[in-house]
Amino acid sequence: MPFGMGFGELVLILVIVVVVFGATKLPQLGDGLGKAIKNFKRAVNSQNEIDVSPGSKDKKSELGDEAEASSKSSK
């Protein structure tokens, strides 16, 4: 068993979780935990999405510049 816990300890932890959060919240907690783990793994395994090299622009600033230019030309 994980962390040297037996079956009895795992059941006790499950009972405490059900009492604290309620049976109706457990699916939401599981879903949120699963999404958090998935996002963490994706962030750890992905390459850096932001280019911080000198003289380069990231996508957000490029999009902001284009939107700003179009709003100025429409005035």
SVG drawing of the C-alpha trace seen along z (x, -y; Angstrom):
<svg xmlns="http://www.w3.org/2000/svg" viewBox="-25 -59 44 62">
<polyline fill="none" stroke="black" stroke-width="0.4" points="0.0,0.0 1.1,-3.6 3.1,-5.3 2.9,-2.1 -0.8,-2.5 -3.0,0.5 -6.6,1.0 -8.0,-0.2 -6.2,-3.5 -7.4,-4.2 -11.0,-3.5 -10.7,-5.8 -9.4,-8.6 -12.2,-8.0 -14.8,-8.2 -13.3,-11.5 -13.3,-13.0 -17.0,-12.0 -17.9,-13.5 -16.0,-16.8 -17.0,-17.4 -20.2,-15.4 -21.0,-12.7 -22.4,-15.2 -19.1,-17.2 -16.8,-14.2 -17.3,-14.0 -16.5,-17.7 -13.4,-17.3 -12.2,-14.3 -12.8,-16.2 -10.9,-19.3 -8.0,-17.2 -7.8,-15.3 -7.7,-18.5 -5.1,-20.0 -2.8,-17.0 -3.3,-16.9 -2.5,-20.6 0.6,-20.2 1.9,-17.3 1.3,-19.2 3.1,-22.3 6.1,-20.2 6.4,-18.3 5.8,-21.2 8.5,-23.4 8.5,-27.1 5.8,-28.8 7.1,-32.3 10.2,-33.4 12.2,-35.7 15.1,-36.2 16.1,-39.8 14.3,-41.6 11.5,-39.1 7.8,-39.7 5.4,-37.2 2.0,-36.5 0.0,-38.6 2.0,-41.8 1.7,-41.2 -2.1,-40.7 -2.3,-43.8 -0.4,-45.9 -2.7,-44.8 -5.9,-45.5 -4.6,-48.9 -3.7,-49.8 -7.1,-48.8 -8.9,-50.7 -6.9,-53.9 -7.6,-53.6 -11.4,-53.2 -11.5,-56.5"/>
</svg>
